[in-house]
């Protein structure tokens, strides 16, 4: 019997993971990071984007769309 991992949401994801979550190309994620529309941090050589930032970005976009 295989053990199942509990569903745990990550606190941060890679740019590739962020692109998958947002359904955009990875290049777009890097553009958003460069302009400050998405905030992230580096941990060693790895860039991380907090999932709370992804949620805030989507909420801002939705507010703009309905303004």
Legacy VTK file of the C-alpha trace (Angstrom):
# vtk DataFile Version 3.0
C-alpha trace
ASCII
DATASET POLYDATA
POINTS 67 float
0.000 0.000 0.000
1.537 3.295 -1.102
1.528 6.121 1.384
0.045 9.383 0.192
1.627 12.764 0.835
-0.723 15.186 2.524
-1.795 18.126 0.367
0.508 20.901 1.544
0.660 24.163 -0.335
4.164 25.576 -0.701
4.992 28.964 0.818
7.076 29.868 -2.245
7.595 28.540 -5.747
10.162 28.857 -8.512
9.523 31.148 -11.490
8.558 28.011 -13.432
6.077 27.074 -10.715
4.695 30.612 -10.656
4.272 30.524 -14.428
2.327 27.285 -14.158
0.101 28.657 -11.390
-0.584 31.895 -13.277
-0.875 30.159 -16.665
1.660 32.502 -18.243
5.066 31.946 -19.856
8.097 31.899 -17.545
9.392 34.941 -19.453
6.321 36.880 -18.228
7.075 35.948 -14.608
10.594 37.338 -14.977
9.132 40.537 -16.485
6.774 40.886 -13.530
9.670 40.402 -11.124
11.780 42.979 -12.995
9.015 45.611 -12.864
8.156 44.909 -9.223
4.631 43.721 -10.016
5.641 40.431 -8.385
8.000 40.328 -5.434
10.395 37.488 -4.877
13.667 36.699 -3.205
16.807 34.728 -3.864
17.850 31.814 -1.686
21.374 31.120 -2.836
21.109 30.913 -6.615
17.447 29.952 -6.528
14.757 32.588 -7.073
11.598 32.116 -5.026
8.208 33.781 -5.299
5.939 33.580 -2.260
2.539 32.157 -3.125
0.949 35.031 -1.193
2.518 37.344 -3.816
0.902 35.341 -6.606
-2.480 35.623 -4.934
-2.023 39.382 -4.381
-1.023 39.848 -8.029
-4.154 38.051 -9.262
-6.350 40.048 -6.874
-4.817 43.333 -8.142
-5.403 42.277 -11.744
-9.003 41.352 -10.980
-9.591 44.709 -9.256
-8.158 46.506 -12.306
-10.381 44.489 -14.615
-13.498 45.428 -12.677
-12.646 49.101 -12.089
LINES 1 68
67 0 1 2 3 4 5 6 7 8 9 10 11 12 13 14 15 16 17 18 19 20 21 22 23 24 25 26 27 28 29 30 31 32 33 34 35 36 37 38 39 40 41 42 43 44 45 46 47 48 49 50 51 52 53 54 55 56 57 58 59 60 61 62 63 64 65 66
